[in-house]
Every structure is written in structure tokens, then in C-alpha cells.
């Protein structure tokens, strides 16, 4: 069953626009997944260190 028959409104959309929307949704889902992993404490160590470095840099900027 083709996608266009499921969602008739998509037929009028440009395929480039559809691709951009799909990429944005994927980025949003990846961001939410990283936040969830961070909350669970399951983020890989190198990403935790990067996050801590970014927080320190932001603190320095805030005190200027």
C-alpha cells in the first residue's frame, strides 16, 4: 500500500519539502533520545565529558 494512498494530503506536497520535514523529525527524535539517555545516566562517557565541558564553557560566558 503506497504512502500517498494512506495520506492523500501528501500528494500535493513537494517531495523536497517532505524530505526536509522527515529529516527535522528524525533530528528531533534523536535529541529526545539523547535527553532520555542523559536522564537515565546511560550516556557514553565521552558524550558526558563533552556535555560537562560545554556546561563549564557556558558558565564562564555567563560570568563575563
Residue, then its C-alpha position, 0 to 999 in steps of 0.5 A: x500500500x503506497x504512502x500517498x494512498x494512506x495520506x492523500x494530503x501528501x500528494x500535493x506536497x513537494x517531495x523536497x519539502x517532505x524530505x526536509x520535514x522527515x529529516x527535522x523529525x528524525x533530528x528531533x527524535x534523536x535529541x529526545x533520545x539523547x535527553x532520555x539517555x542523559x536522564x537515565x545516566x546511560x550516556x557514553x562517557x565521552x558524550x558526558x565529558x563533552x556535555x560537562x565541558x560545554x556546561x563549564x564553557x557556558x558558565x564562564x560566558x555567563x560570568x563575563 
